[in-house]
Amino acid sequence: MEATVKPATLRRFAAYLCIAVTATIPAMALRLGGLRPDPLLDAGLFGLAILAAGFMLSWGAEAAEKRVSQGLIVAAIALVTVLPEYAVDFYYAYAAGQNPNSNYVHYAAANMTGANRLLVGLAWPLMVVIHWLRTRRRQIDLAPVNAAEVVFLMIGTAWSFTILLRDEIGWIDSVVLVAIFAAYVWRVSFLPKVEEEEDDEPGPAAALTKLAPSRQWLAMAGLTIVAATVILASAEPFAESMVAAGRVVGIDEFLLIQWLAPLASEAPAVTIAVLFVLSGRAANGLATMISDKINQWTLLVGMLPLAMSLGAGGLTALPLDARQHEEFFLTAAQSLFGIALLLPLRLGLRGGLALAALFAVQVGLTLAFLGDDQRTITSLTWLSWAYLALGAAVLAANARSLGHLFAVGLFASHPSVHPGRRTSDSESPS
C-alpha cells in the first residue's frame, strides 16, 4: 500500500495557514473579551486554538531544522515544538503551587504522565504500522546517529526510578533532568544529519524553502511568535475548562486532563512524524517521536517543580500521592520497555503492537475501575511490573548491543554502524 505526500506549494501552505489562523480566532475573541460562555464550548474552542497553534509551531520548527542544527538553536526548536504541552502542564503546576492542597497537584502529574504514555503507547506504534502498511516492511531501522536518542532516553528513565523512592519531583530532579536534556542537546548538535533521499520537508513547511533565506527566517519567526502567543493566551482557560467540562458532563476530570489534553497538544508533532513516514522517511518520523519523548521525560518533568515553586513563591516539590506514584511508576516502566525494544536501533512491528496492546490494557483497566482508586492502583501496579518483566527480558536478549550503543551514542563523532543491525527487513525479536 503506497501513500504519497502531495508536493508543497506556497499557495497550499497559505491555505493551510489561513485555516489554522481562522481556527484560533474564536478562542482569542473569548480571551480578549474575558468571556466563558460554557465549559464544553470553552474546552472545544481553546483546545482547537492550541491544536492550530501547535501546527503552526511544527511548520516553523520543521523548516528551521532544515537550516539549523547547532547548540542553543537545537534546544529552542525542541522547546518550541512541545510548547502546547508545556503551557498546559506548567499552568497546572503553577496553580498547584498556589493551592498545594488542591487537585491541581494531581492534574499536573496526570497531564505529564498521560503525554509521555501516549507518545510511547500510541505514537511509536503508529509509525511502525503506517510504515508496514505503506511498504510491507516489518520494522523501522534507525540511523546510527539515533543511538544518542536511545542512550539519553535510557539515562533519563534510569533517573526517573529514583523519583519513586522519594515520592516527589523536587529541585534535585530539576537539576539532574534539565542537565540530561542539555547534555542530549549538546551531543546531537555535533552529530551529522542523516542523509535523506529527498531535500524537501514532507509537510506544508516544505513551501517555505522556496522563499529567499531572509524571508524564510521571517516566516518562521512570524509563525513561532503568533503560535506562542495563542498557546500562552489559551493555556489557562483551556486547562480550567477541561476541569469544569468534566464536572458538567460527569466524566472524571483527571482522565480528561490525562488523555484528552495531551491528545490536542501532541497532535501536530505526531502529524509531522506521520508525514515523514508517508514520504518514505520512516526513520525520521520515529526519531522525531523518540526525541519528543526525551524532551517530555527530562525537561518537562524537571521543570514542573520550578513552575510549582513560582506559584508557591518559594522552592517546593511536586508530591506524588499513592495514585500518582503508581501512574509515574507505570510511565517509567513503559519507558523502560520501549527503550529495550529500541536497543538494536530498530522498532519491529511486533514490538510496536505490543506497546499498543499494553497501552490499550492500561486505558481499559483505568476505565473498568473508574471511581475505585484502590483497585485502580492495584491494577496499575501489576501492569507496571509486567512492563518491567518484559523490558528485562528484551534487555537481556539485546544485552550485547548495550556497550556498542553507549559508545556510539555518547562518543562516536561519525556513527556509521548499527549495533545489532540485521541486513534483512524481516521481523526482529523486538
C-alpha positions in Angstrom: 0.0 0.0 0.0 1.8 3.1 -1.3 1.0 6.5 0.1 2.5 9.8 -1.1 2.5 13.3 0.2 1.5 16.0 -2.2 4.3 18.4 -3.1 4.2 21.5 -1.1 3.4 24.9 -2.8 3.2 28.3 -1.3 -0.4 28.5 -2.3 -1.2 25.3 -0.5 0.8 26.4 2.5 -1.1 29.8 2.6 -4.4 27.8 2.5 -3.3 25.7 5.5 -2.1 28.7 7.4 -5.4 30.5 6.7 -7.3 27.6 8.2 -5.0 27.4 11.2 -5.3 31.2 11.9 -9.1 31.1 11.5 -9.3 28.3 14.0 -7.7 30.5 16.6 -10.0 33.5 16.2 -13.0 32.3 18.3 -10.7 31.4 21.3 -8.8 34.7 21.1 -12.1 36.6 20.9 -13.3 34.9 24.1 -9.9 35.5 25.8 -9.8 39.2 24.9 -13.4 39.7 25.9 -13.0 37.8 29.2 -15.9 35.5 28.2 -16.5 31.9 29.3 -19.9 31.0 27.8 -19.9 27.3 28.6 -17.3 24.8 29.9 -17.7 22.4 27.0 -17.7 25.2 24.4 -14.7 26.8 26.1 -12.8 23.5 26.1 -13.5 22.9 22.4 -12.6 26.4 21.2 -9.4 26.8 23.3 -8.4 23.3 22.6 -8.9 23.9 18.9 -6.8 27.1 19.2 -3.9 25.2 20.9 -4.1 22.5 18.2 -4.0 25.0 15.4 -1.1 26.9 17.0 0.7 23.6 17.5 0.6 23.0 13.8 2.0 26.5 13.1 4.8 25.8 15.6 5.6 22.5 13.9 5.7 24.1 10.4 8.1 26.7 11.6 10.3 24.3 13.6 10.5 21.7 10.9 11.5 24.4 8.3 14.1 25.7 10.8 15.6 22.2 11.3 16.4 22.2 7.6 18.9 25.0 8.1 20.0 24.9 11.7 21.4 22.2 13.8 23.7 23.7 16.3 23.7 24.4 20.1 21.0 26.7 21.5 19.0 26.7 18.3 18.5 22.9 18.6 17.3 23.5 22.1 15.0 26.3 21.0 13.5 24.1 18.3 12.9 21.3 20.7 11.2 23.6 23.2 9.1 25.3 20.6 7.6 22.0 19.2 6.3 20.9 22.6 5.2 24.4 23.8 1.5 23.4 23.8 2.1 20.5 26.3 4.4 22.7 28.4 2.0 25.6 28.6 -0.9 23.4 29.9 1.2 21.4 32.3 3.0 24.5 33.6 -0.3 26.1 34.4 -1.4 23.2 36.4 1.9 23.1 38.3 1.8 26.8 38.9 -1.8 26.6 40.2 -0.7 23.6 42.4 2.0 25.9 44.0 -0.6 28.5 44.8 -3.0 25.9 46.2 -0.9 23.0 47.4 -3.9 21.1 48.9 -5.9 21.3 45.7 -6.4 18.8 42.9 -4.1 20.8 40.7 -1.2 18.8 42.1 -2.9 15.7 40.6 -3.7 17.4 37.4 0.0 18.4 36.8 1.1 14.9 37.3 -1.7 13.4 35.3 -1.1 15.7 32.2 2.7 14.8 32.3 2.2 11.0 32.6 -0.6 11.0 30.0 1.5 12.8 27.5 4.5 10.5 28.0 2.5 7.3 27.8 0.6 8.5 24.7 3.9 9.0 22.8 5.2 5.5 23.6 1.9 3.7 23.6 0.3 5.2 20.5 2.7 7.4 18.5 5.6 4.9 18.3 3.4 2.0 17.2 1.6 4.3 14.8 4.9 4.9 13.0 5.6 1.2 12.6 2.1 0.3 11.5 1.9 3.0 8.8 5.4 2.0 7.6 4.2 -1.6 7.3 1.0 -0.6 5.5 3.0 1.5 3.1 5.9 -0.8 2.4 5.1 -4.2 4.0 8.4 -3.9 5.8 8.0 -5.2 9.4 10.4 -2.8 11.1 11.8 0.7 11.1 15.6 0.9 11.1 17.0 3.9 12.8 20.2 5.6 11.7 23.5 5.1 13.8 23.3 8.8 14.9 20.0 7.9 16.7 21.9 5.9 19.2 22.2 9.2 21.1 18.4 9.4 21.5 18.2 5.9 22.8 21.1 6.4 25.3 19.8 9.7 26.7 16.3 8.4 27.0 17.7 5.4 28.9 19.6 7.7 31.3 16.5 9.8 31.9 14.4 6.7 32.5 17.0 5.4 35.0 16.8 8.6 37.0 13.0 8.5 36.9 13.0 5.4 39.1 14.8 7.4 41.9 11.9 9.8 42.0 9.7 6.9 43.1 11.9 6.3 46.1 11.1 9.9 47.3 7.5 10.2 46.1 8.1 13.7 44.9 9.6 15.6 42.0 11.9 18.0 43.7 14.7 20.5 42.9 17.3 17.8 42.7 15.2 16.2 39.9 15.0 19.6 38.1 18.8 19.9 38.2 19.5 16.4 37.0 16.8 16.1 34.4 17.5 19.5 32.9 21.2 18.6 32.8 20.4 15.4 31.0 18.4 17.3 28.4 21.1 19.9 28.0 23.7 17.1 27.5 21.5 15.5 24.9 21.2 18.8 23.0 24.9 19.3 23.2 25.6 15.8 22.0 23.2 15.8 19.0 24.4 19.3 18.0 27.8 17.7 17.0 26.3 14.7 15.2 26.0 14.7 11.4 22.5 14.9 9.9 21.0 11.7 8.5 21.3 11.7 4.7 17.9 11.9 3.1 16.8 10.9 -0.3 14.6 14.0 -0.6 15.5 17.6 0.1 12.1 18.9 0.9 10.2 18.6 4.2 7.2 16.2 4.0 4.6 18.7 5.0 3.4 22.3 4.3 6.7 23.6 5.7 8.4 22.5 2.5 6.9 25.5 0.8 9.0 27.8 3.0 12.2 26.5 1.3 11.0 28.1 -1.9 11.4 31.6 -0.4 14.6 33.6 -0.2 16.6 32.8 3.1 15.7 36.1 4.7 12.0 35.6 4.0 12.2 32.0 5.3 13.6 33.3 8.6 10.9 36.0 8.7 8.2 33.4 8.1 9.5 31.0 10.7 9.8 33.8 13.3 6.3 35.0 12.5 4.8 31.5 12.8 6.5 31.0 16.1 5.5 34.3 17.6 1.9 34.1 16.6 1.6 30.4 17.7 3.3 31.0 21.0 1.0 34.0 21.7 -2.1 31.9 21.0 -0.8 29.0 23.2 0.1 31.2 26.1 -3.2 33.0 25.9 -5.2 29.8 25.7 -3.4 27.6 28.2 -5.1 28.8 31.4 -8.7 28.9 30.0 -8.2 25.5 28.3 -6.8 24.0 31.5 -9.7 25.3 33.6 -12.4 24.5 31.1 -11.2 20.9 31.0 -11.8 20.6 34.7 -15.1 22.3 34.5 -16.3 20.3 31.5 -15.5 17.1 33.3 -17.7 18.1 36.2 -20.5 19.2 33.9 -20.8 16.0 31.9 -20.0 13.7 34.8 -16.6 12.5 33.4 -13.6 12.2 35.8 -11.7 15.4 35.1 -8.5 13.6 36.0 -9.0 11.3 32.9 -9.8 14.2 30.6 -6.6 16.0 31.7 -4.5 12.9 31.5 -5.6 11.8 28.0 -7.7 14.4 26.1 -5.5 17.4 26.8 -2.2 15.7 25.6 -4.0 14.4 22.5 -4.6 18.0 21.4 -1.1 19.2 22.3 0.7 16.2 20.7 -1.3 16.0 17.5 0.8 18.5 15.4 4.1 16.8 16.2 2.6 13.3 15.6 1.2 14.6 12.3 4.6 15.8 11.1 6.1 12.4 12.1 3.4 10.6 10.1 4.1 12.7 7.1 7.8 11.7 7.3 6.7 8.0 7.2 4.4 8.6 4.3 7.1 10.4 2.4 9.4 7.4 2.7 11.5 8.6 5.7 10.1 6.3 8.5 13.3 6.6 10.5 13.0 10.3 10.6 9.4 10.0 11.8 10.2 7.5 14.6 13.3 9.5 15.6 11.1 12.6 15.9 8.8 10.8 18.3 11.7 9.5 20.3 13.1 13.0 20.6 9.8 14.3 21.8 9.8 11.6 24.5 13.2 12.6 25.7 12.1 16.2 25.8 9.0 15.4 27.9 10.6 12.8 30.1 13.5 15.0 31.1 12.9 18.7 30.6 9.1 18.7 31.1 9.3 16.6 34.3 12.3 18.6 35.5 10.6 22.0 35.0 7.4 21.1 36.9 8.9 21.7 40.4 10.1 25.1 39.2 6.6 26.0 37.9 5.1 24.9 41.2 7.8 26.9 43.1 6.9 30.0 41.2 3.2 29.6 42.2 4.2 28.9 45.8 6.6 31.8 46.0 9.5 29.6 47.2 11.2 26.3 46.5 8.9 23.4 46.8 8.4 19.9 45.3 5.6 18.3 43.4 4.4 15.4 45.7 3.2 12.1 44.4 0.4 10.5 46.4 -0.5 6.8 46.2 -2.3 7.1 42.8 0.3 9.4 41.3 3.1 7.1 42.5 1.6 4.3 40.5 0.9 6.5 37.5 4.5 7.6 37.5 5.8 4.0 38.1 3.7 2.8 35.1 5.1 5.6 32.9 8.7 4.8 33.9 8.1 1.1 33.4 6.6 1.7 29.9 9.5 3.9 29.0 12.0 1.1 30.0 10.2 -1.4 27.9 10.1 1.0 24.9 13.9 1.6 25.3 14.5 -2.2 25.4 12.8 -2.6 22.1 15.0 0.2 20.6 18.3 -1.2 21.7 19.1 -2.8 18.3 18.3 0.7 16.7 15.1 -0.5 15.2 11.4 -1.0 16.2 9.7 -4.0 14.8 6.0 -4.5 14.1 5.6 -7.0 16.9 7.3 -4.6 19.3 5.1 -1.7 18.2 1.9 -3.8 18.5 3.0 -5.0 22.0 3.3 -1.3 23.1 -0.1 -0.5 21.6 -1.8 -3.6 23.2 -0.3 -2.8 26.7 -1.4 0.8 26.3 -4.9 -0.4 25.5 -4.9 -2.6 28.6 -3.9 0.3 30.9 -6.7 2.5 29.5 -9.1 -0.4 29.8 -8.2 -1.0 33.4 -8.5 2.7 34.3 -12.0 2.8 32.8 -13.0 -0.5 34.3 -12.1 0.6 37.9 -13.2 4.2 37.4 -14.1 5.7 40.8 -12.3 2.9 42.7 -8.8 4.3 43.4 -7.6 1.3 45.3 -8.4 -1.2 42.6 -7.0 1.2 40.0 -3.8 1.5 42.0 -3.5 -2.3 42.3 -4.1 -2.9 38.6 -1.6 -0.2 37.6 1.0 -1.8 39.9 0.6 -5.2 38.4 0.8 -3.8 34.9 3.9 -1.8 35.8 5.6 -5.0 36.9 4.5 -6.7 33.7 6.2 -3.9 31.7 9.3 -4.3 33.8 9.4 -8.1 33.3 9.0 -7.7 29.5 11.6 -4.9 29.5 14.1 -7.1 31.4 13.6 -10.0 29.0 14.1 -7.8 25.9 17.1 -6.1 27.6 18.7 -9.5 28.3 18.1 -10.6 24.6 19.8 -7.4 23.4 22.4 -7.1 26.1 25.3 -7.4 23.6 24.1 -4.2 21.9 24.5 -2.1 25.1 28.2 -1.4 25.1 28.3 -0.5 21.4 25.2 1.6 21.7 26.6 3.7 24.5 29.9 4.1 22.7 28.2 5.2 19.5 25.6 7.3 21.3 28.0 9.2 23.6 31.3 9.3 21.9 31.4 8.5 18.2 31.9 11.6 16.0 30.6 9.9 12.8 28.5 6.9 13.8 28.3 4.5 10.8 27.4 1.1 12.2 24.2 0.0 13.7 24.6 -2.1 16.8 23.0 -5.4 16.2 21.8 -4.5 12.7 20.5 -7.2 10.5 20.7 -6.9 6.8 17.2 -8.1 6.0 13.9 -6.3 6.5 12.4 -9.3 8.3 10.9 -9.0 11.8 13.3 -8.9 14.6 12.7 -10.1 18.2 11.9 -6.5 19.1 
